[in-house]
């Protein structure tokens, strides 16, 4: 079965036809009925054949054609607000305020320093809330390329909120003005298309226009995700970790079982979840950016070494300290979501683009690799919200300070390995 073949939704109780059923694994909750997604497995004696050579070469051909058609990367001329990124990146290299300056010019530390999110209001199911939990009131603006936005799409699907909260996806390219919305003519292009990759419903060209509509004096970064209140025309929140918590609890009165029982932040695990989130965010989620955007050798080496020490720690935990397929054994939590969005991008992007190349995941971290593929292949919320075209083209064609010619590498092929296939080196170690 092709790795692109759609896997039937987990919550419909179906599994890929080529996979035999494995034991059921529970999404644990506290004092609530358990929700048990069906996982899939194969007997160790069953072998899935490697992709046919034709698959490999057709993938190369496809990516090469896409690369030739892509919107050129680069910062836009300030005088032309309607220019869709057709200017040379060197036009504004001396502008200290452009969004693509990942390390502030003149910062001799060479360290990437992530800004704090600005909009921090909460949707609440409590009576009298400024932002009450209502169906069809809220909208998520996201990017498939962005791991932080990807978190919210996964949680939205796991919680069965597809008919409660809508979403739309920006173009994968980020220029000097930040994320932009696709045009009507771009939405069906092979490198751009995906679920809800659509023009803005009111004709906005850039996400920044949404920010300025709320605060004309806004001076922060124009980040995704954005949780938007259609009724008040306001940004509720643009901090992904807080949006995760809202999606987990505040809409429970509007959804049915088994979604209501899905608890990604169960009370009895909160201390352990918070501890895992803290070091994983700093050293892994943000660690790849601190490595890739470093502008000095010292900053790069310091952060990349810390990143791989953290990956070693995650490998030890998943390989020796947990008995189930998830970070906390049989219980899927937000830790799995937050870590997955970085790990699934690691081999396709971070190894080469961010120079995170001490090891890759598929040959260097067998427990992490197994954990990641279980989530991707067996739980549709993870697979269906992962768009490798957006991921690869965004990083390699938007970060012209790292990749000035905007050439997107073809590999690795495939973007993610089938559930039970290993690279030859791992298979040989067997």
Phi, psi and omega in degrees: 000131179301145178292346178274349183299134181291133174268131181301147184307135180303320186284355173269357175081024180247158178226158180303140184297337182273359183246139178271152184292144174248179179297150180286141180242139190261135168277103189288148173223168179260117177055036176224159176301142182279148176250122189244098176288146178277127177260173182226155181205177175228151171296145179302341182273352181271135182242129173268124182295151178294155177304144179298146178308328179299326178297316182299310184288328177292326177295316178300313180300316181299313181294323180295318178296318179299315183300324181289337184260353188296151171299127180301140177282157172149160179280145186269153176289136184297330185287347185238095183287345183258004181285127183265063168066036179258017181255155180291139183299340185281352184301323188237029184300338183264004180277113184288348188255358183293148188292339183272008169276093186285330171246129184302128179306134181091353178283103186287349178290336182072011186268134171284126181238111183286133178283152176283149177291151188261319185266116190227033176280167185232137165284137182219144175275358180288144179302141177079011181295143175298325178235085183287153177286113180222149176285142174064020178259328189250151184223139176257127169261124186221171169235134174294335182287329189276123179295327182293318177290323179304324178307313187289326178294320178297312181296319178303318182284319179299326182270003177067037184260016183301324180266003182254316182236123179274168176209158172217158191240134178280169173297152181289342184276137174241119175256198184296337179263008178090201182295143176236156176276150178290156172270167181299327181282344182268337193302332182258005177295145187301324183278349186250326193297152180174170180300125176062027168275093191222158174299158177296139187295338179249012173086013178293148180265328185227151176297328180303329179297328177294316179298315182291334177293334179271320182217098182300341181260012184301134183235004180276191177277152182263080191265161167247153002283158171238123174264113190251136176263109182295324185292313182267355183055051183224154171277121177283311187200144173231026176251113189299322182295326179282325176297321176305315182293321179296315181296330183291326189235324197283347180251013184299331180288349184255358183238160182257170171293150006274359186295323182300329182278349177290118181234107184275353179221062184296144188301321185284351179247005189298320179298313180292323178296314180298320180295316179295317179301321185297308183282329179291321178299308186294317190263334182247296182305309179271342181297324178295323179288319179296330175285310187289327182265001179301141180247009171227154179298322183294316179296319179298309184296320180298316184281324181289325176294318178296323178300311184285333172295322178291322176296322175300319179295317178295320178299317180297318181296311184289333181271334188231337192248002176223143186260349182252184182281350183250173181303321178253051174070246183274002189243116176282126181228180179295341176299318178297318179296310186294324179282321182305315187296335174277315184294322182291339177269353192295302182291317181293333186230304194292329181301308184268316188287320180261009178058033177268065195243024173297319172210160168257174184284317190290335179246345185251344185223078186299323181289317177297318180299315179296316179300314181298315183290329175300314179297314185293312187275336187252347180233105186304333180302331180276311182294315187290344179255008179255117181239101187292331177298310180299319181298307187290319182287325179300304185297313189281341181248351176262328184268071184286347172291333178266319186231076189298335180268359176055039177270127181264119177301147179287318185273178358285153178242123355282172179301321176220137183287151173304163190306319187239024177250140179241160172293155185307322183297321179287320178299322181293321178296328175034000000 
